Amino acid sequence: MRIIILSVLLTLCMAATATAQGGLVSVRSNHSVQATADRLELALKEKGITIFARIDHAQAAREIGQNLPPTQLVIFGSASIGAVLIERSRSMGIDLPLKALIWKDPAGQVWFTYPAPDELARRHGIVEMDEAIGNLQVMLSDLVSMVTMP
């Protein structure tokens, strides 16, 4: 319970720099897209969280002659959290492992966007917000603050 309370407090502190839309949370980053993605990879490795892929959408667009602002997707997960959630709702496996999209908007602001854990739970019929959802929220909140803050 203490973990969930700490997570809520951290989320409230970040509210001034975060927006939510369509089940996604976007938090402003104080770093470039590249630096934010690099910081995310480092934080994931330090926490022992598996990195499945890092996709540079802008690079892929350049390869076909298109121009896309810096946009990177990092796919990552923790079996100790994910397995519990998938056991509760098999359809959760479509949204796990987690994804973080790091992108630059037209005004030049960099954003770190990830799925809101409570929305994932609702989407997959997990109605009671329990320890597994709390652990996921804490993990994401920790990562976001480590990666986006100065």
DRENFIBA-279796 format. One record per residue (C-alpha): residue number from 1; residue in one letter; chain; x, y, z. Coordinates in Angstrom, 3 decimals, padded with zeros to 6 digits, always signed. Layout:
% residues N
+-----+---+---+----------+----------+----------+
:   k : r : c :       xx :       yy :       zz :
+-----+---+---+----------+----------+----------+
: NUM : a : A :        X :        Y :        Z :
...
+-----+---+---+----------+----------+----------+
//
This chain:
% residues 150
+-----+---+---+----------+----------+----------+
:   k : r : c :       xx :       yy :       zz :
+-----+---+---+----------+----------+----------+
:   1 : m : A : +000.000 : +000.000 : +000.000 :
:   2 : r : A : +002.887 : +002.364 : +000.830 :
:   3 : i : A : +004.295 : +001.801 : -002.660 :
:   4 : i : A : +000.992 : +002.789 : -004.259 :
:   5 : i : A : +000.773 : +005.959 : -002.141 :
:   6 : l : A : +004.336 : +006.944 : -003.096 :
:   7 : s : A : +003.514 : +006.323 : -006.737 :
:   8 : v : A : +000.440 : +008.534 : -006.561 :
:   9 : l : A : +002.460 : +011.324 : -004.932 :
:  10 : l : A : +005.152 : +011.098 : -007.603 :
:  11 : t : A : +002.505 : +011.142 : -010.320 :
:  12 : l : A : +000.928 : +014.268 : -008.789 :
:  13 : c : A : +004.326 : +015.985 : -008.682 :
:  14 : m : A : +004.834 : +015.251 : -012.365 :
:  15 : a : A : +001.293 : +016.348 : -013.309 :
:  16 : a : A : +002.472 : +019.818 : -014.291 :
:  17 : t : A : +004.593 : +018.316 : -017.052 :
:  18 : a : A : +002.392 : +015.369 : -017.996 :
:  19 : t : A : -000.688 : +014.921 : -020.128 :
:  20 : a : A : -002.982 : +011.939 : -020.537 :
:  21 : q : A : -004.874 : +011.014 : -023.663 :
:  22 : g : A : -006.442 : +007.773 : -024.822 :
:  23 : g : A : -004.947 : +005.680 : -022.042 :
:  24 : l : A : -001.461 : +007.087 : -022.612 :
:  25 : v : A : +000.617 : +009.281 : -020.334 :
:  26 : s : A : +003.016 : +011.787 : -021.893 :
:  27 : v : A : +005.683 : +013.412 : -019.741 :
:  28 : r : A : +007.950 : +016.210 : -020.913 :
:  29 : s : A : +011.604 : +015.325 : -021.083 :
:  30 : n : A : +014.430 : +017.730 : -020.343 :
:  31 : h : A : +016.623 : +015.895 : -022.853 :
:  32 : s : A : +016.752 : +015.196 : -026.582 :
:  33 : v : A : +014.977 : +012.156 : -028.003 :
:  34 : q : A : +018.300 : +010.327 : -028.355 :
:  35 : a : A : +019.455 : +011.207 : -024.839 :
:  36 : t : A : +016.072 : +010.308 : -023.317 :
:  37 : a : A : +016.073 : +006.905 : -025.061 :
:  38 : d : A : +019.702 : +006.331 : -024.007 :
:  39 : r : A : +018.837 : +007.237 : -020.413 :
:  40 : l : A : +015.856 : +004.852 : -020.543 :
:  41 : e : A : +018.042 : +001.980 : -021.746 :
:  42 : l : A : +020.567 : +002.659 : -018.991 :
:  43 : a : A : +017.846 : +002.849 : -016.296 :
:  44 : l : A : +016.259 : -000.387 : -017.536 :
:  45 : k : A : +019.607 : -002.185 : -017.469 :
:  46 : e : A : +020.342 : -000.872 : -013.961 :
:  47 : k : A : +016.966 : -002.220 : -012.762 :
:  48 : g : A : +017.494 : -005.594 : -014.473 :
:  49 : i : A : +014.540 : -005.043 : -016.801 :
:  50 : t : A : +014.728 : -006.728 : -020.194 :
:  51 : i : A : +015.002 : -004.546 : -023.302 :
:  52 : f : A : +013.450 : -006.356 : -026.240 :
:  53 : a : A : +013.941 : -003.717 : -028.938 :
:  54 : r : A : +014.710 : -000.103 : -029.698 :
:  55 : i : A : +013.192 : +001.185 : -032.907 :
:  56 : d : A : +014.195 : +004.475 : -034.499 :
:  57 : h : A : +011.092 : +005.452 : -036.500 :
:  58 : a : A : +012.766 : +008.573 : -037.906 :
:  59 : q : A : +015.675 : +006.520 : -039.253 :
:  60 : a : A : +013.269 : +004.049 : -040.846 :
:  61 : a : A : +011.420 : +006.956 : -042.474 :
:  62 : r : A : +014.686 : +008.383 : -043.840 :
:  63 : e : A : +015.465 : +005.015 : -045.407 :
:  64 : i : A : +012.359 : +005.350 : -047.583 :
:  65 : g : A : +012.901 : +009.040 : -048.361 :
:  66 : q : A : +010.451 : +010.406 : -045.784 :
:  67 : n : A : +011.105 : +012.992 : -043.111 :
:  68 : l : A : +009.900 : +012.249 : -039.585 :
:  69 : p : A : +010.907 : +014.201 : -036.478 :
:  70 : p : A : +013.002 : +012.258 : -033.946 :
:  71 : t : A : +010.849 : +009.375 : -032.701 :
:  72 : q : A : +012.088 : +006.248 : -030.915 :
:  73 : l : A : +010.219 : +003.314 : -029.440 :
:  74 : v : A : +011.702 : +001.183 : -026.653 :
:  75 : i : A : +010.053 : -002.174 : -025.901 :
:  76 : f : A : +010.829 : -003.545 : -022.450 :
:  77 : g : A : +009.430 : -005.683 : -019.686 :
:  78 : s : A : +009.756 : -007.384 : -016.365 :
:  79 : a : A : +008.599 : -010.999 : -016.222 :
:  80 : s : A : +008.000 : -010.708 : -012.483 :
:  81 : i : A : +005.327 : -008.064 : -013.097 :
:  82 : g : A : +004.120 : -009.108 : -016.556 :
:  83 : a : A : +003.542 : -012.780 : -015.784 :
:  84 : v : A : +001.268 : -011.901 : -012.858 :
:  85 : l : A : -000.798 : -009.577 : -015.045 :
:  86 : i : A : -001.023 : -012.014 : -017.951 :
:  87 : e : A : -002.063 : -014.754 : -015.543 :
:  88 : r : A : -004.927 : -012.535 : -014.371 :
:  89 : s : A : -005.985 : -011.680 : -017.925 :
:  90 : r : A : -004.479 : -013.495 : -020.922 :
:  91 : s : A : -005.409 : -010.622 : -023.234 :
:  92 : m : A : -002.909 : -008.453 : -021.302 :
:  93 : g : A : -000.262 : -010.265 : -023.350 :
:  94 : i : A : -001.179 : -008.076 : -026.333 :
:  95 : d : A : +000.028 : -004.994 : -024.431 :
:  96 : l : A : +003.033 : -006.583 : -022.762 :
:  97 : p : A : +005.944 : -006.141 : -022.956 :
:  98 : l : A : +005.560 : -002.423 : -022.323 :
:  99 : k : A : +006.443 : +000.270 : -024.795 :
: 100 : a : A : +007.754 : +003.793 : -024.351 :
: 101 : l : A : +007.591 : +006.237 : -027.232 :
: 102 : i : A : +010.052 : +009.110 : -027.093 :
: 103 : w : A : +009.265 : +011.816 : -029.604 :
: 104 : k : A : +009.667 : +015.474 : -030.500 :
: 105 : d : A : +006.575 : +017.585 : -031.133 :
: 106 : p : A : +006.366 : +020.410 : -033.735 :
: 107 : a : A : +007.317 : +022.981 : -031.075 :
: 108 : g : A : +010.542 : +021.081 : -030.353 :
: 109 : q : A : +009.449 : +019.652 : -026.989 :
: 110 : v : A : +010.493 : +016.047 : -026.295 :
: 111 : w : A : +007.924 : +013.694 : -024.751 :
: 112 : f : A : +008.107 : +010.298 : -023.058 :
: 113 : t : A : +004.810 : +008.497 : -023.682 :
: 114 : y : A : +003.750 : +005.207 : -022.087 :
: 115 : p : A : +000.506 : +003.309 : -021.433 :
: 116 : a : A : -001.279 : +004.206 : -018.185 :
: 117 : p : A : -001.282 : +001.048 : -016.031 :
: 118 : d : A : -004.790 : +001.652 : -014.683 :
: 119 : e : A : -006.101 : +001.977 : -018.244 :
: 120 : l : A : -004.310 : -001.233 : -019.263 :
: 121 : a : A : -005.942 : -002.994 : -016.322 :
: 122 : r : A : -009.414 : -001.713 : -017.254 :
: 123 : r : A : -008.883 : -002.570 : -020.918 :
: 124 : h : A : -008.199 : -006.172 : -019.965 :
: 125 : g : A : -010.941 : -006.536 : -017.380 :
: 126 : i : A : -008.773 : -006.249 : -014.277 :
: 127 : v : A : -011.122 : -004.132 : -012.201 :
: 128 : e : A : -009.440 : -004.238 : -008.810 :
: 129 : m : A : -006.277 : -002.173 : -008.638 :
: 130 : d : A : -004.021 : -004.512 : -006.732 :
: 131 : e : A : -000.333 : -004.896 : -005.956 :
: 132 : a : A : +000.612 : -005.981 : -009.501 :
: 133 : i : A : -000.874 : -002.820 : -011.038 :
: 134 : g : A : +000.679 : -000.758 : -008.238 :
: 135 : n : A : +004.078 : -002.335 : -008.899 :
: 136 : l : A : +003.757 : -001.551 : -012.600 :
: 137 : q : A : +002.830 : +002.056 : -011.821 :
: 138 : v : A : +005.755 : +002.431 : -009.421 :
: 139 : m : A : +008.188 : +000.944 : -011.934 :
: 140 : l : A : +006.997 : +003.303 : -014.681 :
: 141 : s : A : +006.964 : +006.359 : -012.404 :
: 142 : d : A : +010.514 : +005.609 : -011.278 :
: 143 : l : A : +011.693 : +005.169 : -014.855 :
: 144 : v : A : +009.994 : +008.340 : -016.062 :
: 145 : s : A : +011.525 : +010.485 : -013.343 :
: 146 : m : A : +014.994 : +008.945 : -013.854 :
: 147 : v : A : +014.838 : +009.436 : -017.610 :
: 148 : t : A : +013.118 : +012.800 : -018.115 :
: 149 : m : A : +014.368 : +014.938 : -015.226 :
: 150 : p : A : +017.607 : +016.944 : -015.385 :
+-----+---+---+----------+----------+----------+
//
